[in-house]
């Protein structure tokens, strides 16, 4: 279901998108996995992911952790490889309903929530419920704090409060170099969101 809107230009000079997407509960925007010339990450397309309202109700995720040094993950590749293998072994992944939500509770630890269709044995499971808004940003990972401030200002202009921020890193560094862009989806939990153990 799609609604169209037109908003005034943002104070920071960023022109807002003209289309706002409203998703069914627990649904995610489409992610075309067929365009994958590197054999690794699919080429990310912004359509459907920028300016989208997500609504979760007990949506299931596998929770994994990384070790960080001042927010720089030290074992991201190893963790992703093992986690994807476990999800595939449990037949718990759907290409049309997949996202990894990342955030750093401390400068020394990262947490990553992998959307799954069912429990994965031997791994911590959590659920998300509530309302979330997305915006697509592009640039180096060091710009994440700036993106978060922009999202907070964007939500404030709509009368909403940013409660928690997740980042969906759509493209690994090697693929980003090949494709010439590094799109990152910021997923903002707004006032109504909740997070609980499965």
Helices and strands as residue ranges (DSSP letters): E 2-4, E 19-22, E 52-69, E 72-73, H 76-89, E 100-106, E 109-115, E 124-138, G 141-143, H 144-156, E 162-169, H 173-179, E 183-190, E 194-197
